[in-house]
Amino acid sequence: MIQKIKDLMKTKEDLDAINQNVEENNRIISELKEELKSLKTGLKETKKSQDEFLNTFKDNLSSISNLKEDFGKELYDFKLLKGQLQRKILDKFEEELQKDLEVNRDSLKKDIQDYNELKKNVDEILSRINMTSTELSKFLDISRNIKKEDFELVRHSRNLAEMDREKLELMRKVDNLERMLSKMRRREIIR
């Protein structure tokens, strides 16, 4: 019987330990339930936030899609405008260049005419100078052949001085014309 009592005591102790374990397990389960509730609430809030985010994202995606379409249209319009502007600028440039070329061509034609006239004048002056030189030579020959008694020295020296002055004047004109010709040639080369 004592053995039974001992067994009973032992069983009671075992039952107390089991009860204690059950209570401990109940407490842990309660804590786990609380944590589970808290996790469930957190999950609900997270799901709600995600749903809100997803709705906002969908709205934004729609806006982005519209913006992308608008941007595509604007980009296409810009490319068209760019092409038209390039063409207009090129046409304007060609038109201005054509005008400038025409003005320069007219100016060049006038310069060529002036040059030809000057050349003609210089040729005439050169031929006159040559004739004058020939005449001077003749006069010099004549003056050598004339005796001192036949001609007064004063008249002769006046004639010679007059001819020398004319010769110098003609030579100055020739120099001026040659300078003008060289200037015109330089201008023609520069253009």
Stockholm file with secondary structure:
# STOCKHOLM 1.0

chainA/1-191         MIQKIKDLMKTKEDLDAINQNVEENNRIISELKEELKSLKTGLKETKKSQDEFLNTFKDNLSSISNLKEDFGKELYDFKLLKGQLQRKILDKFEEELQKDLEVNRDSLKKDIQDYNELKKNVDEILSRINMTSTELSKFLDISRNIKKEDFELVRHSRNLAEMDREKLELMRKVDNLERMLSKMRRREIIR
#=GR chainA/1-191 SS CHHHHHHHHHHHHHHHHHHHHHHHHHHHHHHHHHHHHHHHHHHHHHHHHHHHHHHHHHHHHHHHHHHHHHHHHHHHHHHHHHHHHHHHHHHHHHHHHHHHHHHHHHHHHHHHHHHHHHHHHHHHHHHHHHHHHHHHHHHHHHHHHSCTTTSCHHHHHHHHHHHHHHHHHHHHHHHHHHHHHHHHHHHHHHC
#=GC SS_cons         CHHHHHHHHHHHHHHHHHHHHHHHHHHHHHHHHHHHHHHHHHHHHHHHHHHHHHHHHHHHHHHHHHHHHHHHHHHHHHHHHHHHHHHHHHHHHHHHHHHHHHHHHHHHHHHHHHHHHHHHHHHHHHHHHHHHHHHHHHHHHHHHHSCTTTSCHHHHHHHHHHHHHHHHHHHHHHHHHHHHHHHHHHHHHHC
//
